Amino acid sequence: MTTKMVAVAIAALVVVGGSAAAYVLLSDDKNDAGDPYLSITNSIGTTVNFYEPAQKVASMGLSFSTTLLELGCLDDMVMIDTYSAPGNSGISELGSIPSYSVGDGQQIAQILANGIGGFDKKRDVVFVYGYSYNANAIQSMEALGLKVVTYYPTTYEAGMEMVTSIGEIMDLNDEALAITDAMGSALTDYAQKLADNGIVEGSKVRAAYVSYSLSNMKIGNINSYSVILMKIAGGANPADDGTMSGTSLTSYSVDHTFFLQMNIGVIFLDPYYTGTPEEFRSAMSIPANVQIYHLEMVMNQYGPTSLDGIQFMAEKMYPGIFV
């Protein structure tokens, strides 16, 4: 990297979704004594400095695990969260990696600080969602000197920037660029395909994203990441309601009458719904003309598997166009 390129990199601050991680490339010399080559500002506002690329990683979130796999980091992962474990995620490649609940922050911190799998707390990294309910776990890890990087993407573009940031930390910039290029292309490719087939805003399929647990059914709102993917795939979401706590409310409760009132054509069920589409249809008295599909576990995660979700939803909404 030239002096000019370093200067440009120093000046370039990328903010992820306004609330996720931001990063600055400070130097091309990874062994520069005293000065970090990479500085990360977390979604929770703290700053993490790296003096060399991370070689080992604890992935405490399914989005991070799928991203790391796509980047080729399987052998670098020393710990995953329980949602990433094969029994929950369906990702068999992760079967040999110890899994823990993020809520067990103190235990996780101690295990990593003790160097599981060659983890070096002065060099390596823990990825955690920057959600408020993870605050105690994050504090426990930071208290033992671990490098904890948090993300809280709220847009598709923020998911892309998360991939870029993880690539920087792991020194896999080219691999990350290939992923983000593909993700970026989806924004134009699907829109162009719809336009080429005469599908405009007024004629898009009316679709809904639904989560359902403990007899509580929720419908995806404006900033639901699954809804964002559904819209890229060409769906119109009649459930969008910006008046409910602004656009920050990602879902809200509804009953079965919602689908009739809103003239919904397609329903996408959250991966964590344990029943079948037909069981959901029966439980909610959904008419036979409404199509119901179950998203696979990784399809609505931030990062590269978003592409699988977009393709799946596009094929289901427009079977004659997307194949």
Residue pairs with C-beta under 8 A, 6 or more apart in sequence:
1 9
1 28
5 28
6 25
6 26
6 27
6 28
9 24
9 25
9 26
10 24
10 25
10 26
12 24
12 25
13 22
13 23
13 24
14 22
14 23
14 161
14 164
14 165
15 22
15 161
16 22
16 43
16 151
16 153
16 158
16 161
16 162
16 165
17 152
17 153
17 154
17 155
17 157
17 158
17 161
18 154
18 158
19 43
19 130
19 152
19 154
20 43
20 130
20 150
20 151
20 152
20 153
20 154
20 158
20 161
20 162
21 40
21 41
21 42
21 43
21 149
21 150
21 151
21 161
21 162
21 165
22 40
22 41
23 38
23 39
23 40
23 41
23 164
23 165
23 168
24 38
24 39
25 37
25 38
25 168
26 35
26 36
26 37
26 38
26 39
27 35
27 36
27 37
28 37
29 37
30 37
30 51
30 52
30 53
31 51
31 52
32 51
36 49
36 50
36 51
37 50
37 51
37 52
38 49
38 50
38 168
38 169
39 47
39 48
39 49
39 50
40 47
40 48
40 49
40 50
40 149
40 165
40 169
41 47
41 48
42 48
42 130
42 148
42 149
42 150
43 130
43 150
43 151
43 152
44 130
44 135
44 138
44 150
46 142
48 125
48 147
48 148
48 149
50 123
50 125
50 147
50 169
51 122
51 123
52 123
53 169
53 170
53 171
54 76
54 123
54 124
54 125
54 147
54 169
54 170
54 171
55 76
55 118
55 120
55 123
55 124
56 76
56 77
56 78
56 117
56 118
56 119
56 120
56 123
56 124
57 68
57 73
57 76
57 77
57 78
57 124
57 125
57 126
57 127
57 170
58 77
58 78
58 79
58 80
58 108
58 112
58 119
58 124
58 125
58 126
58 127
59 65
59 68
59 77
59 79
59 80
59 81
59 84
59 127
60 79
60 80
60 81
60 100
60 102
60 108
60 126
60 127
60 128
60 129
60 137
61 81
61 83
61 84
61 102
61 127
61 128
61 129
61 151
62 81
62 83
62 84
62 89
62 297
62 298
62 301
63 129
63 151
63 159
63 162
63 301
63 302
63 303
64 84
64 127
64 151
64 166
64 303
65 77
65 80
65 81
65 84
65 89
65 91
65 94
66 91
66 298
66 301
66 303
66 304
66 305
67 162
67 163
67 166
67 179
67 302
67 303
67 304
68 74
68 76
68 77
68 166
68 170
69 91
69 93
69 94
70 175
70 179
70 303
70 304
70 305
71 166
71 167
71 170
71 172
71 175
71 176
71 179
72 172
72 175
73 170
73 172
74 93
74 94
76 170
77 94
77 97
78 97
78 98
78 112
78 116
78 117
78 118
78 119
79 97
79 98
79 99
79 100
79 108
79 111
79 112
79 116
79 117
79 119
80 94
80 97
80 98
80 99
80 100
81 99
81 100
81 101
81 102
82 88
82 99
82 100
82 101
82 102
83 89
84 91
84 94
84 99
85 94
85 95
85 99
86 92
86 94
86 95
88 297
89 297
89 298
90 296
90 297
90 298
91 298
98 111
98 116
100 107
100 108
100 111
102 108
102 128
102 129
102 134
102 137
103 136
103 137
104 137
105 134
105 136
105 137
105 138
105 139
105 140
105 141
106 140
108 126
108 137
108 140
108 141
109 140
109 141
109 143
109 144
109 146
110 144
112 119
112 121
112 126
112 141
112 144
112 146
113 121
113 144
113 145
113 146
115 121
121 144
121 145
121 146
121 147
122 145
122 147
123 147
124 147
125 147
125 148
125 149
125 169
126 141
126 146
126 147
126 148
126 149
127 149
127 150
127 151
127 166
128 134
128 137
128 138
128 141
128 148
128 149
128 150
129 150
129 151
129 152
130 138
130 150
130 151
130 152
131 152
134 150
138 148
138 150
141 148
142 148
149 165
149 169
151 162
151 165
151 302
153 159
153 161
153 162
153 225
153 302
154 223
154 225
155 223
155 228
156 183
156 187
156 225
156 228
156 229
156 232
156 306
158 302
159 183
159 225
159 302
159 303
159 306
160 180
160 183
160 184
162 302
162 303
163 176
163 179
163 180
163 183
163 303
163 304
164 176
164 177
164 180
166 176
167 173
167 175
167 176
167 177
167 179
168 176
179 303
179 304
182 304
182 307
183 304
183 306
183 307
186 232
186 306
186 307
186 310
187 232
190 232
190 233
190 234
190 310
190 314
190 322
191 232
193 321
193 322
194 200
194 204
194 234
194 318
194 321
197 318
197 321
199 234
199 318
199 321
201 236
204 234
204 235
204 236
205 234
205 235
205 236
205 265
205 266
205 317
205 318
206 235
206 236
206 237
206 238
206 262
206 263
206 264
206 265
206 266
207 230
207 235
207 236
207 237
207 264
207 265
207 266
207 267
207 268
207 313
207 317
208 219
208 220
208 237
208 238
208 239
208 258
208 259
208 262
208 264
208 266
208 267
208 268
209 219
209 220
209 224
209 226
209 227
209 230
209 237
209 267
209 268
209 270
210 217
210 218
210 219
210 220
210 267
210 268
210 269
210 270
210 273
210 280
211 217
211 218
211 220
211 251
211 269
211 270
211 272
211 273
212 218
212 269
212 270
212 273
212 275
212 280
213 272
213 273
216 253
217 253
217 254
217 255
217 256
217 284
218 251
218 252
218 253
218 254
219 239
219 251
219 252
219 253
219 254
219 258
220 226
220 227
220 230
220 237
220 239
220 250
220 251
221 227
221 239
221 240
221 241
221 244
221 247
221 249
221 250
221 251
221 252
222 237
222 240
222 241
222 242
222 247
222 250
223 247
223 248
223 249
223 250
224 250
224 251
225 250
225 300
225 302
226 268
226 270
226 295
226 300
226 309
227 237
227 239
227 240
227 250
229 299
229 300
229 306
229 309
229 310
229 313
230 237
230 268
230 313
231 237
232 310
233 309
233 310
233 311
233 313
233 314
233 317
233 322
234 313
234 314
234 317
234 318
235 266
235 313
235 317
238 262
238 263
238 264
239 254
239 258
239 262
241 249
241 252
244 252
256 284
256 285
256 286
258 264
259 267
259 284
259 286
259 287
259 290
260 287
264 290
265 289
265 290
265 291
265 317
266 290
266 291
266 292
266 293
266 316
266 317
267 277
267 280
267 286
267 290
267 291
267 292
267 293
268 293
268 294
268 295
268 313
268 316
269 277
269 280
269 292
269 293
269 294
269 295
270 295
270 300
271 294
271 295
271 296
271 297
271 298
271 299
271 300
272 297
273 280
273 294
275 283
276 294
277 292
277 293
277 294
278 292
280 286
280 292
281 288
281 290
281 292
286 292
291 316
293 312
293 313
293 316
295 309
295 312
295 313
296 308
296 312
298 305
298 308
299 305
299 306
299 308
299 309
299 312
300 306
300 309
301 309
311 322
314 321
314 322
315 322
315 323
